[in-house]
Amino acid sequence: MAPRTDPPGKPPPDKKRTASGLDESQLDPSDLEALRKAVVLKHFPLEAQAAMRQPAAWRVASLDAAALHAVSVAIGEARPLKLRIAPLPTRTKLRKLPLPPLRATMRSDLEAALRQPVRRPRILPETLPRPLYKELHRQLYAKYGEQARELIIAAVFPQVPPEVAPTLKVQHELDFAVFRVPEGVSAARLQKDCYLVILRAPGGETRNVILRLGE
Amino acid sequence: MGGLLTVNELGLPTEFIYSEPLTPTKLQLSLYGTTLGRYVMVDVVGKGLLEASQARGVPVVLAQPELLPLATRVKRPLCHLSLSAQRPLSEVGQIRQNSEEEFVAQLSEVQSPYHFRIFDRASFPPEQHLPVFIECAARFDLLEPLGRVTRTLEMIRSGAAH
């Protein structure tokens, strides 16, 4: 049943007046309820909203217009939809994790290094520079005289200072001469250009002699 | 631990510096990850030893070629040395350049040439530093002091130094 609409003008002071001015009491409750259940909330264009708010008498007297009007009864005031998005916080609490630095403590211990044995590899006497080779033989003859002819040079080890003689050892079948710098002796004060010479006598016994050959 | 041994022209010690053992924390292990080993070796221990040494400007022979990037951290000529298996070059002092970072040099008359690995020629110009190596090679085995560094560190680590 089409609702009875009031003529334009002041809205009557009834309680059941809709936002459009329609007298809701004139509507069939079952119709009204059905409309309310069926209504789909939509955002109508502003022009349509304005038209819906007008009293029904000003609109086209047609069933469609009446249906729109009835829908506007249930919808009430058209309000634009607003989506509220909660803003992200512009400040976050920053925490700095302290990075512990890697540091190594340096220590000096020359005594520990001096306690390590120094190894000198054997060299062939023929590989000595010519002047040193001649000086070697000259000193052997000066020390042993004619016996020097019978002595065989078994090994020569370069740069073996006479100061290290108390700690001197020959290892691995005359391959290496090993010595330590004596305690209390500075390495800078040891003699240079001294050679350990190992001589083998005809009887098989060996003799060790340190000669300063010089450059 | 790391150690730096300075020797004179006879190969005898004049200075020995070592770093105390370093134990990274769990946080450092997590943050540094796989770079921790190299960082400790080069930037912490290696750089610390060279800066603590009194022997400025003296060429340094490294035990491992992985330490060569130290050349960018300290102003000292650094090289890694090994005895090559090649025949001797024609004369003492002769250099055969293999690449920008490697060359072979004859340091003594009868021995095989030494194989040098450097960071670059700018940090280790061979012609400038080779005379020192030639003089020392005539007196002692250039690689022998490296063994003494290792044994000294082992002695200190085991607490038998004193």
Interface residues (C-beta under 8 A of the other chain):
Chain A: L99 P100 L102 R103 A104 T105 M106 R107 S108 D109 L110 E111 A112 A113 L114 R115 Q116 V118 R119 R120 P121 L124 T127 P158 Q159 P161 V181 A187 A188 L190 K192
Chain B: G2 L5 N8 E9 L10 G11 L12 P13 T14 E15 F16 I17 Y18 S19 E20 L22 P24 T25 L27 Q28 L31 Y39 V40 V44 V45 G48 L49 A52 E109 V110 A138 R139 F140 D141 E144 G147 R148 V149 R151 T152 M155 I156 A161 H162
